[in-house]
Amino acid sequence: MSTPYSIPYNDSELSALWDRAENAKAVVVLAHGSGAGKDHDFMAGFALAVANLGASVLRFNFPYMDAGKKFPDKSPVAVAVWHQVRRWVEENLAEGLPIFTAGKSFGGRIASLAVAEGMPSAGLIFLGYPLHAPKKEEKLRDEHLYPLEVPMLFLEGTRDPFANPEKMENVVSNLNSHSELSWFEGGNHSFKVARSGRTVSQDGAWLADPALDFIAKHTA
């Protein structure tokens, strides 16, 4: 059963859910994508599967999502939120465990921008990194990634219009030596595979095993 929390942010609060693992080896702070919040079945499926495998997960909403707005917060606001949430988790939930930062699409990209600005992270986990907009592969969102020294795991669907496979392979090959890329055959940007018969929750859970392998590798 997920435990709800309210995280202070400026003069308001951010809603969050905590999925605690038994004998946790790490904590994962998880941000949603631009179109659906922390309660979405994909987010829940991933978070619960990760918790069942041994890492606790705190998933949270950005302010615009809690306010019911359609368009994401601007990057400076979203980055500031990431700093606040990560700090709050360390002070209130982590109990000294390593803290990994993760996100679906927009949430993961913003996490990497926060790390580029100095946010501590045991490792970044991207659930579908939006390397470029669909059909705009000449404009890559990659420059801030190259200086990062934290381990990075890119989980990508082979049919994701936001991640040309050749360009994604090239980007990751030029990142630090602790960076990994794992492909999910047939997955789109939401890791849905045509005619797979899986639920949205199961699509999210599909990503848990490689995420835990990555966490185990960097907490040994």
N, C-alpha and C positions, 0 to 999 in steps of 0.2 A: 504494500500500500504506500503510495507516494505521499510524502509529508509536505504540506504547503508552507511557504515562508514568504515574508515581505521584507525586501531588502531596501534600506534607506538609500535614497538618491536625491540630492539637493533638497527641495522642500516636499518631495513626494516619496513614493515607494514603488518598487518593481516587484511583480509577482514571480514566484519561483516554486519549483517542486524538487524535492530531495528524495532520491532513491538510494537508500543505504545498503551497501553490500556487507555480507557477513565476512569478517576477517579481511577487510578491504586492504589491498596493496597500494591503492592510489585513489585520488579523487579526480573526476573529470567535470569541468565546468563547460556546459553545452549551450550554445546560442542557436536560435532558429534562423531559417531563411527569411527572405523578404516578404513572402506571401502568407505564411502560416506560423502561428506561435508555438509556444512550449507545449501546449496541450494536443497538438496535432498527432495523429496516430503514428506517423513516421518517427517523430521525436520520441514518443512514448515507447515505441517498439525498440528503438536503438537504446534508449536509456535503461529500460528494464532488462534487456539482454546483457548489456554491459555490467549492470549491477549483479545479475545472476552469475556472471563469470568472475566477479571478484574486484570490481572497481566501483565505488560509489559515484553517483552522478547528480549534479545540481544543474537543472535546466531553468532558464529564466527568459522573461520577455523584455524586449527593448521598450522604451516609453511609448512609442507610437502604437505598438501592438496593444498594450494595456489600455491606451486611450481610444482604441477602435479606429485608428486612422489607417488609410490605405497605403500611403507612401512611407518608406523607411525614413528614420531619422538621418540627418546629414552625418557624414563621416566623423566630424569632430565630436558630436554628441554621442554617437554610437561607440566611439573609441573610449570616451570618458566613462561611459556606462561599463564597458568591459573592465577598465581599471578598478572601478568601484566594486563590481561584483566579485572579481577575483580576490581583491583585498578582503572583502567581507567573508568570503568562503574560508580564506586562510585563518581569519580571526575567530570564526564561529563554528566551522564544521570539519575542517581538515584534520585536526588533531595531529599535526606534524607530518602528515602523509604528503608525498609528492603531488603537485597539482598540475594536471594536464588541461590544456585549453582546446576546445573543439567547437565546430560549428557547421551547420548546413549552409552551403552557398554563401550568401551575404554575411551570415554570422561568423563563418570561418575566416572569410576575407578580412572582416573587421578585427577579429582576434589577432590576425597576423600583423595588421597595422598597429594594434596596441602593443604587441611584442616589439615591433620596430621602434616604438616610442619608449621602450624600457619596461613593459609589463613582464614580470617573471613568469616563466612557463617551463615545466619539465619536458614539454613537447607539444607540438601543434598537430591536431587531427582534423583534416578537412573532409567533410562529407559532401563531395561534389564541389571542388573549387571552381568558381566562375572565372576562368582564365580570360575569357573574352565574351562579348555579347554575341548572340547567334548571328552568323553570317557577317561578323565584323572581326575576323581573325587577325587583321592587321593591327588592332589596338589591344595589346596584351596588358593584363593587370599583374605584372610580374616584377617590376623594378625593385620594389621594397623587399622582395623575398631574398634576393641574392646576398645581402649582408647578414642575414639572420644566422645565428649560430646554434639555435635550439634544434633538436630533432624534429623532423616534419614527416607526416604520413598523409599522402594524398590518396583518397579512395574515390575512384572515378568510374562512371559507367561508359561503356564503349560507344553508346549511342547518345552521349550527352552533347547537345548543340552548343554548350558553353565551354567545351573542352576538346578541341581538335586533338586527336591522339598523338599525331606527330609533333605538334607544338608543345603539348603537355610533356611528352617524353623528353624533348629538348630542354625545356625549362628545368625539370626536376634533375636532369643529368648535370646541370650547371649549378645546383644548389650545394649546400654543405654535405659532407660525406655521410651524415646521419639521416639523409632524406630518402624516403621510399615512395614508390608509386604502385598501387595495387588496382588492377582493372577488374571490373565486374561485367562479364560478358552479357551484352544485350541490354544493359541498364541505361535508362535515360537520365535526365538531370535529377529525377526523384528516385532513381534506381528501380524503376518499374520495368519489368521485362514483359514484352507482349506474350499473351497466352500462358503466362507462368502459373496462373491460378493462385498466386500469393496475395494476401491482404496487404494493405499499406503498412500495418504494424510489422508484418513479416519482412517487408522490403527494408524497413529500418533495422530489424534484428539481423538481417543478412550481413551487415557491416560490423557486427560486434566482435566476431572472432579475430579478424586481422587487427582491429583496434586494440584488443587485449594482448595479442602477440606483441604489438608495438610497445604497449605500456610495460609488459613484462621485461622486454629487452632493455628498457631504459629505467627500470627500477631495480635491476639485479645488483 
